[in-house]
């Protein structure tokens, strides 16, 4: 949760409100009562109505939240000032119209002569005004209005003072009166916003890319379409499909190996050309057994293999997190038996604990880094996900989601 909030804050500070929305939306769908997520969701909006709805939802969860209460008071003050400004403009227009029609003489405008008022009329008007003033004093004095006026306090300052000294009862009443569902569909910049009533939030429903060549690349059907590879050497291997706030589909594959052995998942797909792009979201962790070179290594590797028509590997790109060990190795593709670049192998080192958004252009990768591969011979692409250990105390961990391979 903290990592998701931190990433959302960084996205907001960088001006990337759509990424911030995606991160916060996933978190809110998973934890609808997360007050902090609602408060930061308000920062995604520019529309005051949407901001207000987020603060209202936060106060429904935590009525004493000082941040939400402060924002709500500021919003109520702004609404009051806008209402005063609108009424002032309306009065100004009405007065101008009256002056133009009846207050000018000459310039071709004929004014009607005023009739002399009879004394009885003035008496009646005086009595009516006196009675109205008495009633107004009795009613308004209970609220302290006359005290402020006699003190010479400007109207705007009087309104602000009243709002600052008000209790949270008014805010709580508005919060209880506004019904906001648990999960949001925020309205980002340049999109149409509701004009009446509160914003109705609905869950965003992501749709898998129909052009994705990887089957079940979002792990919506558990392990379906993925081939499992396991070498049991006495260690402990684990694999599961888990929730992930880092994915719009809220799914990821988590695999780990502690102690001797390795576990992995792979998928091989036919391709018509190498004009492809590969992407995924990846987190890795690996450590060694404690004794450099002699104890073996834990490793976590994502491999993109290029196969010919006979499904023989003719090239390889590896994203690997591993401590190189020249005294141990496995025979599985991508394992750290010989970690060095050649004309057909390109290694990209990554560090433990990093969350990466991997993006690879296959054609550019082969033309730039794998000069020993004949690009016309590539008929299949294999994606391999592997974690393992060459020591009883070492381990490797991988979390991966949103695996995409499609034509550019």
C-alpha positions as CSV (number, residue, x, y, z in Angstrom):
1,X,0.0,0.0,0.0
2,X,2.7,2.5,1.0
3,X,4.7,1.8,-2.2
4,X,1.6,2.4,-4.3
5,X,0.8,5.7,-2.5
6,X,4.5,6.8,-2.9
7,X,4.4,6.0,-6.6
8,X,1.1,7.9,-7.0
9,X,2.5,11.0,-5.2
10,X,5.6,10.9,-7.5
11,X,3.3,10.7,-10.6
12,X,1.2,13.7,-9.3
13,X,4.4,15.8,-8.7
14,X,5.6,14.9,-12.2
15,X,2.3,16.0,-13.7
16,X,1.3,12.4,-14.8
17,X,-2.2,12.4,-13.4
18,X,-3.3,9.5,-15.5
19,X,-0.7,7.2,-14.0
20,X,-1.6,8.5,-10.5
21,X,-5.2,7.8,-11.2
22,X,-4.5,4.2,-12.3
23,X,-2.4,3.5,-9.2
24,X,-4.9,5.1,-6.8
25,X,-7.8,3.4,-8.5
26,X,-6.3,0.0,-8.1
27,X,-5.6,0.7,-4.4
28,X,-9.1,2.0,-3.8
29,X,-10.7,-1.0,-5.5
30,X,-8.6,-3.3,-3.2
31,X,-9.0,-1.1,0.0
32,X,-12.2,1.1,-0.4
33,X,-11.8,2.5,3.1
34,X,-8.2,3.8,2.6
35,X,-8.6,7.5,3.6
36,X,-5.1,8.4,2.4
37,X,-5.9,7.1,-1.1
38,X,-9.1,9.2,-1.3
39,X,-7.2,12.3,-0.1
40,X,-4.6,11.9,-2.8
41,X,-7.3,11.0,-5.4
42,X,-8.7,14.5,-4.9
43,X,-5.3,15.9,-6.1
44,X,-5.8,14.1,-9.4
45,X,-8.8,16.3,-10.2
46,X,-9.0,19.9,-11.4
47,X,-12.8,20.0,-11.2
48,X,-13.9,21.3,-7.7
49,X,-17.0,19.0,-7.7
50,X,-14.8,15.9,-8.0
51,X,-12.4,17.1,-5.4
52,X,-15.3,17.7,-3.0
53,X,-16.7,14.2,-3.6
54,X,-13.3,12.6,-2.7
55,X,-13.1,14.7,0.6
56,X,-16.7,13.7,1.4
57,X,-15.8,10.0,0.9
58,X,-12.8,10.4,3.2
59,X,-14.9,12.0,5.9
60,X,-17.5,9.2,5.6
61,X,-14.6,6.9,6.6
62,X,-12.9,9.2,9.1
63,X,-15.2,12.0,10.3
64,X,-12.4,13.6,12.3
65,X,-9.8,13.7,9.5
66,X,-8.3,17.2,9.8
67,X,-7.0,17.4,6.2
68,X,-10.4,16.6,4.7
69,X,-12.2,18.9,7.1
70,X,-9.9,21.8,6.2
71,X,-10.4,21.3,2.5
72,X,-14.2,21.1,3.0
73,X,-14.2,24.4,4.9
74,X,-12.1,26.0,2.2
75,X,-14.6,24.6,-0.5
76,X,-17.6,25.9,1.4
77,X,-15.9,29.4,1.8
78,X,-15.1,29.4,-2.0
79,X,-18.7,28.5,-2.8
80,X,-20.0,31.3,-0.5
81,X,-17.7,33.9,-2.1
82,X,-18.7,32.7,-5.6
83,X,-22.4,33.1,-4.7
84,X,-21.8,36.6,-3.3
85,X,-19.9,37.5,-6.5
86,X,-22.7,36.2,-8.7
87,X,-25.4,38.1,-6.8
88,X,-23.3,41.3,-6.9
89,X,-22.9,41.0,-10.7
90,X,-26.7,40.5,-11.1
91,X,-27.5,43.5,-8.9
92,X,-25.0,45.6,-10.9
93,X,-26.6,44.6,-14.2
94,X,-30.0,45.4,-12.9
95,X,-29.0,48.8,-11.6
96,X,-27.2,49.7,-14.9
97,X,-30.3,48.7,-16.9
98,X,-32.5,50.9,-14.7
99,X,-30.2,53.9,-15.0
100,X,-30.1,53.6,-18.8
101,X,-33.8,53.4,-19.2
102,X,-35.0,55.9,-16.7
103,X,-32.2,57.9,-15.3
104,X,-31.0,59.8,-18.4
105,X,-32.5,63.0,-19.8
106,X,-31.8,64.5,-23.2
107,X,-30.2,62.6,-26.0
108,X,-33.6,62.0,-27.4
109,X,-34.9,60.2,-24.3
110,X,-38.1,61.5,-22.9
111,X,-38.6,61.1,-19.1
112,X,-42.0,61.0,-17.5
113,X,-42.7,63.8,-15.0
114,X,-42.7,62.7,-11.4
115,X,-46.0,62.9,-9.5
116,X,-46.0,64.6,-6.2
117,X,-46.5,62.1,-3.4
118,X,-49.2,62.9,-0.9
119,X,-48.1,63.3,2.8
120,X,-50.2,60.2,3.8
121,X,-48.0,58.0,1.5
122,X,-44.8,59.1,3.4
123,X,-46.5,58.2,6.7
124,X,-47.5,54.8,5.6
125,X,-44.0,54.1,4.1
126,X,-42.3,55.2,7.3
127,X,-44.5,52.9,9.5
128,X,-43.8,49.9,7.2
129,X,-40.0,50.5,7.2
130,X,-40.0,50.9,11.0
131,X,-41.9,47.7,11.5
132,X,-39.6,45.8,9.1
133,X,-36.5,47.1,10.8
134,X,-37.8,46.0,14.2
135,X,-38.5,42.5,13.0
136,X,-35.1,42.3,11.3
137,X,-33.3,43.3,14.5
138,X,-35.1,40.7,16.6
139,X,-34.4,37.9,14.1
140,X,-30.8,38.8,13.1
141,X,-29.5,40.0,16.4
142,X,-29.8,36.4,17.7
143,X,-27.1,35.5,15.2
144,X,-24.8,38.4,16.1
145,X,-25.1,40.2,12.7
146,X,-25.7,43.6,14.1
147,X,-22.7,43.2,16.5
148,X,-20.4,42.7,13.5
149,X,-21.9,45.6,11.5
150,X,-21.6,48.1,14.4
151,X,-18.0,47.1,14.8
152,X,-17.4,48.2,11.2
153,X,-16.3,44.6,10.0
154,X,-16.4,44.2,6.2
155,X,-18.9,41.7,4.8
156,X,-16.3,39.4,3.4
157,X,-14.4,39.2,6.7
158,X,-17.6,38.6,8.6
159,X,-18.4,35.6,6.3
160,X,-14.9,34.2,6.7
161,X,-15.0,34.6,10.5
162,X,-18.3,32.8,10.7
163,X,-17.0,29.9,8.6
164,X,-13.8,29.5,10.6
165,X,-15.6,29.4,13.9
166,X,-18.3,27.0,12.7
167,X,-18.2,23.5,14.2
168,X,-17.8,20.4,12.0
169,X,-21.5,19.7,12.3
170,X,-22.2,21.4,9.0
171,X,-19.6,19.4,7.2
172,X,-20.7,16.1,8.8
173,X,-24.3,16.8,7.8
174,X,-23.3,17.3,4.2
175,X,-21.1,14.2,4.3
176,X,-24.0,12.1,5.5
177,X,-26.4,13.5,3.0
178,X,-24.1,12.7,0.0
179,X,-24.0,9.1,-1.1
180,X,-20.8,8.1,-2.8
181,X,-20.2,4.4,-3.8
182,X,-17.0,2.7,-2.6
183,X,-15.0,2.5,-5.9
184,X,-14.2,5.4,-8.3
185,X,-14.0,6.3,-11.9
186,X,-12.2,9.7,-11.6
187,X,-12.7,12.2,-14.4
188,X,-9.3,13.4,-15.6
189,X,-8.4,16.6,-17.5
190,X,-10.4,17.4,-20.6
191,X,-13.2,14.9,-19.9
192,X,-16.8,15.6,-19.4
193,X,-18.0,15.9,-15.8
194,X,-21.4,15.4,-14.3
195,X,-23.5,18.7,-14.0
196,X,-26.0,17.5,-11.4
197,X,-25.8,15.6,-8.2
198,X,-22.7,13.8,-6.9
199,X,-20.2,12.1,-9.1
200,X,-21.2,8.4,-9.5
201,X,-18.1,6.3,-9.3
202,X,-17.9,3.0,-11.1
203,X,-15.0,0.5,-11.3
204,X,-12.8,0.8,-14.3
205,X,-12.9,-2.4,-16.3
206,X,-9.6,-2.9,-18.2
207,X,-9.7,-4.9,-21.4
208,X,-6.9,-7.3,-22.4
209,X,-5.1,-6.1,-25.6
210,X,-6.6,-8.3,-28.4
211,X,-3.3,-8.1,-30.3
212,X,-1.3,-9.7,-27.5
213,X,0.5,-12.8,-28.9
214,X,1.1,-14.0,-25.3
215,X,-1.8,-16.2,-24.2
216,X,-3.0,-15.3,-20.7
217,X,-0.3,-12.7,-20.4
218,X,-2.4,-10.9,-17.7
219,X,-2.8,-14.2,-15.6
220,X,-6.6,-13.8,-15.5
221,X,-6.9,-17.6,-16.0
222,X,-4.3,-18.6,-13.3
223,X,-1.5,-20.6,-14.9
224,X,-3.3,-21.6,-18.1
225,X,-1.2,-21.5,-21.3
226,X,2.1,-21.4,-19.3
227,X,4.4,-24.4,-19.2
228,X,6.0,-25.1,-15.8
229,X,9.6,-26.2,-15.5
230,X,10.9,-27.5,-12.2
231,X,14.2,-28.9,-11.1
232,X,13.8,-30.4,-7.6
233,X,17.2,-30.6,-5.9
234,X,15.9,-30.5,-2.3
235,X,15.0,-26.8,-2.1
236,X,11.6,-25.2,-1.7
237,X,9.8,-23.9,-4.8
238,X,6.6,-21.9,-4.8
239,X,4.3,-20.4,-7.4
240,X,1.0,-18.5,-7.1
241,X,-1.3,-16.0,-8.8
242,X,-1.7,-13.0,-6.5
243,X,-3.4,-9.6,-6.3
244,X,-1.3,-6.7,-7.6
245,X,-2.0,-3.0,-7.3
246,X,0.7,-2.3,-9.9
247,X,-1.5,-3.9,-12.6
248,X,-4.8,-2.6,-14.0
249,X,-5.9,-6.2,-14.0
250,X,-4.9,-6.7,-10.3
251,X,-3.1,-9.9,-11.1
252,X,0.5,-11.1,-11.1
253,X,2.6,-14.3,-11.2
254,X,4.8,-14.7,-8.0
255,X,7.4,-17.5,-8.0
256,X,10.3,-18.2,-5.6
257,X,13.0,-20.8,-5.0
258,X,14.9,-21.1,-1.7
259,X,17.6,-23.7,-1.6
260,X,18.9,-26.0,-4.4
261,X,16.9,-26.2,-7.5
262,X,14.9,-23.9,-9.8
263,X,11.3,-23.3,-10.9
264,X,10.1,-21.4,-14.0
265,X,7.3,-20.8,-16.4
266,X,7.6,-20.4,-20.2
267,X,5.5,-19.9,-23.3
268,X,6.5,-20.2,-27.0
269,X,4.5,-18.4,-29.7
270,X,4.9,-18.3,-33.5
271,X,5.7,-14.9,-35.1
272,X,5.4,-13.6,-38.6
273,X,8.2,-11.1,-38.3
274,X,10.5,-9.6,-35.7
275,X,8.9,-6.1,-35.9
276,X,7.5,-6.7,-32.4
277,X,7.5,-5.0,-29.1
278,X,7.7,-6.8,-25.7
279,X,6.8,-5.3,-22.4
280,X,5.9,-6.4,-18.8
281,X,6.1,-5.2,-15.2
282,X,8.8,-7.0,-13.2
283,X,10.1,-7.2,-9.6
284,X,13.1,-9.4,-8.7
285,X,15.1,-10.3,-5.7
286,X,18.1,-12.7,-5.4
287,X,20.8,-13.4,-2.8
288,X,23.8,-15.7,-2.6
289,X,24.7,-18.3,0.1
290,X,27.1,-16.0,1.8
291,X,30.5,-17.2,0.5
292,X,31.4,-15.6,-2.9
293,X,32.2,-17.9,-5.8
294,X,32.2,-21.1,-3.7
295,X,28.6,-21.1,-2.3
296,X,26.5,-20.7,-5.4
297,X,24.0,-18.0,-6.3
298,X,20.4,-17.2,-6.1
299,X,19.1,-15.9,-9.4
300,X,16.0,-14.3,-10.9
301,X,15.9,-14.2,-14.7
302,X,13.4,-13.1,-17.5
303,X,14.6,-14.5,-20.9
304,X,13.4,-13.6,-24.4
305,X,14.6,-16.4,-26.7
306,X,14.6,-16.3,-30.5
307,X,14.0,-19.7,-32.2
308,X,14.2,-20.9,-35.7
309,X,11.6,-23.0,-37.6
310,X,12.7,-26.2,-35.7
311,X,12.2,-24.3,-32.4
312,X,16.0,-24.3,-31.8
313,X,17.4,-21.3,-29.9
314,X,19.5,-19.0,-32.1
315,X,19.6,-16.0,-29.8
316,X,18.8,-14.8,-26.4
317,X,18.1,-11.5,-24.4
318,X,18.2,-11.9,-20.6
319,X,17.1,-9.6,-17.8
320,X,19.0,-11.1,-14.9
321,X,19.5,-10.5,-11.2
322,X,22.2,-12.9,-10.1
323,X,25.6,-13.1,-8.4
324,X,27.8,-14.8,-11.0
325,X,29.4,-18.1,-9.9
326,X,31.9,-19.8,-12.1
327,X,31.8,-23.0,-10.0
328,X,28.2,-23.9,-10.4
329,X,25.4,-23.9,-13.0
330,X,22.3,-25.5,-14.4
331,X,21.4,-26.6,-17.9
332,X,18.1,-24.7,-18.0
333,X,17.9,-21.8,-20.5
334,X,18.8,-18.5,-18.8
335,X,20.5,-20.0,-15.7
336,X,23.8,-18.4,-14.7
337,X,26.2,-21.0,-16.1
338,X,28.0,-18.6,-18.3
339,X,27.0,-14.9,-17.9
340,X,28.7,-13.1,-20.7
341,X,27.6,-11.3,-23.8
342,X,28.3,-12.9,-27.2
343,X,27.1,-12.3,-30.8
344,X,23.9,-14.3,-29.9
345,X,23.4,-13.5,-26.2
346,X,22.7,-10.1,-24.6
347,X,22.6,-9.8,-20.8
348,X,20.9,-6.9,-19.1
349,X,21.7,-6.8,-15.4
350,X,19.1,-5.6,-12.9
351,X,19.4,-5.1,-9.2
352,X,17.4,-6.7,-6.3
353,X,14.4,-5.0,-5.0
354,X,13.7,-2.9,-8.2
355,X,10.2,-2.5,-9.7
356,X,10.8,-2.3,-13.5
357,X,8.6,-1.5,-16.5
358,X,10.4,-3.5,-19.2
359,X,10.1,-2.5,-22.8
360,X,12.0,-4.2,-25.7
361,X,11.8,-3.7,-29.5
362,X,12.7,-7.1,-30.8
363,X,13.9,-6.0,-34.3
364,X,16.1,-3.3,-32.9
365,X,17.5,-5.6,-30.2
366,X,18.6,-8.2,-32.8
367,X,20.0,-5.6,-35.3
368,X,22.0,-3.8,-32.6
369,X,23.0,-6.4,-30.0
370,X,22.7,-9.9,-31.6
371,X,24.6,-9.6,-34.8
372,X,25.1,-13.4,-34.9
373,X,21.4,-13.9,-35.3
374,X,19.9,-14.1,-38.9
375,X,16.7,-12.1,-38.4
376,X,14.9,-13.9,-41.2
377,X,15.3,-17.2,-39.4
378,X,13.3,-16.1,-36.3
379,X,10.0,-18.0,-36.4
380,X,9.2,-18.3,-32.7
381,X,9.6,-16.2,-29.6
382,X,9.9,-17.9,-26.2
383,X,9.3,-16.0,-22.9
384,X,10.9,-17.8,-19.9
385,X,10.5,-16.7,-16.3
386,X,13.0,-18.4,-13.9
387,X,14.1,-18.3,-10.3
388,X,16.5,-20.6,-8.7
389,X,19.4,-21.3,-6.3
390,X,22.7,-23.1,-6.5
391,X,23.2,-23.2,-2.7
392,X,21.1,-24.3,0.3
393,X,21.1,-20.8,1.7
394,X,20.5,-18.8,-1.5
395,X,17.1,-17.8,-3.0
396,X,15.5,-16.1,-5.9
397,X,12.1,-14.3,-6.1
398,X,10.2,-12.9,-9.1
399,X,6.8,-11.0,-9.5
400,X,5.7,-10.3,-13.0
401,X,2.5,-9.0,-14.6
402,X,1.0,-7.6,-17.8
403,X,3.2,-9.6,-20.2
404,X,2.6,-8.2,-23.7
405,X,4.1,-9.2,-27.1
406,X,2.5,-7.7,-30.2
407,X,3.3,-6.3,-33.7
408,X,4.4,-2.7,-33.8
